[in-house]
Amino acid sequence: MPAPRILVTGGAGFIGSHTCVALIEAGYQPVVLDTLVNSDARSLKRVACITGVEPVLVRADVRDAAALDRAFAAHEVRAVVHLAGLKAVGESVADPLGYYDVNLAGSLALARAMDRAGVRTLVFSSSATVYGDSHPSPIAEAAPHGPVNPYGRTKSMVESMLADLSRADPRWGIACLRYFNPVGAHESGLLGELPNGPPNNLMPYISQVAAGEREYLVVHGADYDTADGTGVRDYVHVMDVAEGHVAALHRAARRPGILMANLGTGHGASVLEVVSAFERASGRRIALRIGPRRPGDAPAYWADARSAWRTLGWRARRDLDQMCADSWRWQCANPHGFDDPVPALVPGAALFQNNDRGINIHSNRGHTHV
Ligand SMILES: NC(=O)c1ccc[n+]([C@@H]2O[C@H](COP(=O)([O-])OP(=O)(O)OC[C@H]3O[C@@H](n4cnc5c(N)ncnc54)[C@H](O)[C@@H]3O)[C@@H](O)[C@H]2O)c1
């Protein structure tokens, strides 16, 4: 039996490439549709190094209806994981139309193409930004939406569109995954986040300071009403997030309707706690300077993760120390990203044994599939 094919839009990106690993390990064949506007096709070669299976790449735009129709016709796709999108909050404020076009119009074009192809199982990458900044933590899925920037509004609107679609047509099975703060890297050191320019997010920034690429970390506000005064977020390992997609796919395939699920650990870590964990993982001192608060930053938020456990049977398994250790391994092994040769497999990633073709064949078959 050939492995069931899953179309993964945005599958060459940070979360998408790790999701390809999790899908292959669960016995699926990802077909990636990506423009590569914020990613590199070599991420898929690294997926092959880890799993022994290289995802097919369809280089196309998720807004391109004809390209979508061709992809569905060519690949006998069973279900879709939709991650393609633009994700920089600041950029979304400067270029709202660009964001509505890719994130909203792209999702509409995709849902229409799925309907034409008769593929009605969808996992959508949403975000904790749909909640806005006024809810007490932990934040449960029932909390009302209140996004405070165009990026968050595009995610909220796509969720509403998909909820309307599921009410209108009960054949659809949809899961919207609200990620909190995905960080870390694959434990092999072969796959990780490649920020384009100065990182917007804390962990890649710290990682670059530890590596000596940046002089110091600016902590944006140390006078919040939190235990140590710095902002608190729910950091979740990217491989846990990736595995959440497999759990959501199973659920969406079996149960029609729409489900919203937080992907977070259920507790927060402050900036200073992340810095300490990274210092432990790397053995390096992280220089830092305290700067003013950033407008629009919430002091603290973390997920109520109980519903994801109840509905998907998913919970985060990797802790902050592992998130830092895996980020640091990725940083050390790939200081120039995918321009570096495939690193020698790293001690500690014993799971990843080379076979004589130089790749591991650890794919895990025999699961039940969508
Ligand atoms: N990383 C986070 O912190 C985070 C948090 C919450 C939600 N998300 C969402 O998860 C998804 C994946 O995020 P990521 O961190 O992997 O980002 P990423 O930029 O690494 O991945 C997005 C991928 O989509 C592709 N893409 C962009 N526009 C496209 C288009 N028009 N057609 C086809 N492909 C296109 C990019 O080339 C990239 O490979 C995004 O939808 C993002 O909004 C991310």
The ligand as an SDF file (V2000), in Angstrom:
LIG
                    3D

 44 48  0  0  0  0  0  0  0  0999 V2000
    6.3480   30.3680   13.9200 N   0  0  0  0  0  0  0  0  0  0  0  0
    5.4490   30.8550   14.7450 C   0  0  0  0  0  0  0  0  0  0  0  0
    5.7830   31.3770   15.8010 O   0  0  0  0  0  0  0  0  0  0  0  0
    3.9700   30.7240   14.4320 C   0  0  0  0  0  0  0  0  0  0  0  0
    3.0320   30.9590   15.4440 C   0  0  0  0  0  0  0  0  0  0  0  0
    1.6790   30.8350   15.1540 C   0  0  0  0  0  0  0  0  0  0  0  0
    1.2670   30.5180   13.8580 C   0  0  0  0  0  0  0  0  0  0  0  0
    2.2060   30.3290   12.8810 N   0  0  0  0  0  0  0  0  0  0  0  0
    1.7450   30.0120   11.5260 C   0  0  0  0  0  0  0  0  0  0  0  0
    2.3100   28.7820   11.1140 O   0  0  0  0  0  0  0  0  0  0  0  0
    2.5320   28.7970    9.7060 C   0  0  0  0  0  0  0  0  0  0  0  0
    3.9570   28.3750    9.4380 C   0  0  0  0  0  0  0  0  0  0  0  0
    4.8310   29.2600   10.1150 O   0  0  0  0  0  0  0  0  0  0  0  0
    6.4190   29.1120   10.0820 P   0  0  0  0  0  0  0  0  0  0  0  0
    6.9330   29.6650   11.3570 O   0  0  0  0  0  0  0  0  0  0  0  0
    6.7890   27.7690    9.6600 O   0  0  0  0  0  0  0  0  0  0  0  0
    6.7620   30.1830    8.9430 O   0  0  0  0  0  0  0  0  0  0  0  0
    7.6470   30.0190    7.6330 P   0  0  0  0  0  0  0  0  0  0  0  0
    7.7150   31.3720    7.0150 O   0  0  0  0  0  0  0  0  0  0  0  0
    8.9220   29.3320    7.9580 O   0  0  0  0  0  0  0  0  0  0  0  0
    6.7450   29.0540    6.7480 O   0  0  0  0  0  0  0  0  0  0  0  0
    5.7120   29.5190    5.9210 C   0  0  0  0  0  0  0  0  0  0  0  0
    5.9200   28.9070    4.5600 C   0  0  0  0  0  0  0  0  0  0  0  0
    4.8780   29.3710    3.6860 O   0  0  0  0  0  0  0  0  0  0  0  0
    5.4770   29.6820    2.4300 C   0  0  0  0  0  0  0  0  0  0  0  0
    4.6090   30.6470    1.7580 N   0  0  0  0  0  0  0  0  0  0  0  0
    4.3980   31.9490    2.0790 C   0  0  0  0  0  0  0  0  0  0  0  0
    3.5120   32.4930    1.2410 N   0  0  0  0  0  0  0  0  0  0  0  0
    3.1320   31.5140    0.3890 C   0  0  0  0  0  0  0  0  0  0  0  0
    2.2220   31.4530   -0.6860 C   0  0  0  0  0  0  0  0  0  0  0  0
    1.5360   32.5290   -1.0970 N   0  0  0  0  0  0  0  0  0  0  0  0
    2.0410   30.2690   -1.3340 N   0  0  0  0  0  0  0  0  0  0  0  0
    2.7590   29.1670   -0.9580 C   0  0  0  0  0  0  0  0  0  0  0  0
    3.6540   29.1870    0.0410 N   0  0  0  0  0  0  0  0  0  0  0  0
    3.8270   30.3360    0.7150 C   0  0  0  0  0  0  0  0  0  0  0  0
    6.8450   30.1980    2.7860 C   0  0  0  0  0  0  0  0  0  0  0  0
    7.7650   30.1180    1.7010 O   0  0  0  0  0  0  0  0  0  0  0  0
    7.2470   29.2950    3.9280 C   0  0  0  0  0  0  0  0  0  0  0  0
    7.8890   28.1270    3.4540 O   0  0  0  0  0  0  0  0  0  0  0  0
    2.1940   30.1970    9.2180 C   0  0  0  0  0  0  0  0  0  0  0  0
    0.8950   30.1640    8.6860 O   0  0  0  0  0  0  0  0  0  0  0  0
    2.2310   31.0200   10.4900 C   0  0  0  0  0  0  0  0  0  0  0  0
    1.3640   32.1130   10.4260 O   0  0  0  0  0  0  0  0  0  0  0  0
    3.5450   30.4160   13.1390 C   0  0  0  0  0  0  0  0  0  0  0  0
  1  2  1  0
  2  3  2  0
  2  4  1  0
  4  5  1  0
  4 44  2  0
  5  6  2  0
  6  7  1  0
  7  8  2  0
  8  9  1  0
  8 44  1  0
  9 10  1  0
  9 42  1  0
 10 11  1  0
 11 12  1  0
 11 40  1  0
 12 13  1  0
 13 14  1  0
 14 15  2  0
 14 16  1  0
 14 17  1  0
 17 18  1  0
 18 19  2  0
 18 20  1  0
 18 21  1  0
 21 22  1  0
 22 23  1  0
 23 24  1  0
 23 38  1  0
 24 25  1  0
 25 26  1  0
 25 36  1  0
 26 27  1  0
 26 35  1  0
 27 28  2  0
 28 29  1  0
 29 30  1  0
 29 35  2  0
 30 31  1  0
 30 32  2  0
 32 33  1  0
 33 34  2  0
 34 35  1  0
 36 37  1  0
 36 38  1  0
 38 39  1  0
 40 41  1  0
 40 42  1  0
 42 43  1  0
M  CHG  2   8   1  16  -1
M  END
$$$$
